Amino acid sequence: MKNKNILNRQLISSKELAQRVGYTNDYISRLCRFGKVDGQKIGNTWYVDELSLKKFIDSQKGQNKNW
């Protein structure tokens, strides 16, 4: 498990989060690059604030109500 504690935030590798939530690693990395979720790139790996990703997922669920 790759976790980092940066500025008192628990960040988890995008690869690990991808496995947990069912998204691809590339998609989570793209969300970080475009500022949709909070994350930091260290070397070749994005480390993501899990709470930020959860908020993003929750906001997307609300948008799909009209389908």
C-alpha positions in Angstrom: 0.0 0.0 0.0 1.5 3.3 -1.1 0.3 6.1 1.2 1.9 9.5 1.9 1.2 12.0 4.6 1.7 15.5 3.1 0.7 18.7 4.9 -1.3 16.7 7.4 -3.4 15.1 4.6 -3.5 11.4 4.0 -2.8 10.8 0.3 -3.3 7.4 -1.4 -1.8 6.3 -4.7 -4.1 6.7 -7.6 -3.4 3.0 -8.5 -4.7 1.9 -5.1 -7.7 4.2 -5.2 -8.5 3.0 -8.7 -8.8 -0.5 -7.4 -11.0 0.6 -4.5 -13.5 2.6 -6.4 -13.6 0.9 -9.8 -12.1 3.7 -11.9 -8.9 3.4 -13.9 -5.6 4.8 -12.7 -5.4 7.0 -15.8 -8.8 8.5 -15.1 -8.0 9.4 -11.5 -4.7 10.9 -12.6 -6.5 13.0 -15.2 -8.9 14.2 -12.5 -5.9 15.3 -10.5 -4.3 17.1 -13.5 -7.4 19.0 -14.3 -8.0 20.0 -10.6 -11.2 18.0 -10.2 -9.8 16.2 -7.2 -6.9 17.1 -4.9 -3.7 15.3 -5.5 0.0 15.6 -5.8 2.4 14.0 -8.3 5.5 12.6 -6.7 7.8 11.0 -9.2 5.6 9.1 -11.7 2.8 8.5 -9.2 -0.2 10.6 -8.3 -1.2 10.6 -4.7 -4.8 11.6 -4.1 -6.8 12.9 -1.2 -9.4 10.2 -0.7 -12.0 12.5 0.7 -11.7 14.8 -2.4 -12.2 11.8 -4.7 -15.3 10.7 -2.6 -16.8 14.2 -2.9 -16.2 14.1 -6.7 -17.9 10.7 -7.0 -20.8 11.9 -4.9 -21.2 15.0 -7.1 -21.3 12.9 -10.2 -24.0 10.7 -8.8 -26.2 13.7 -8.3 -25.7 14.8 -12.0 -26.9 11.4 -13.3 -30.4 11.7 -11.9 -31.9 13.0 -15.2 -30.8 9.9 -17.2 
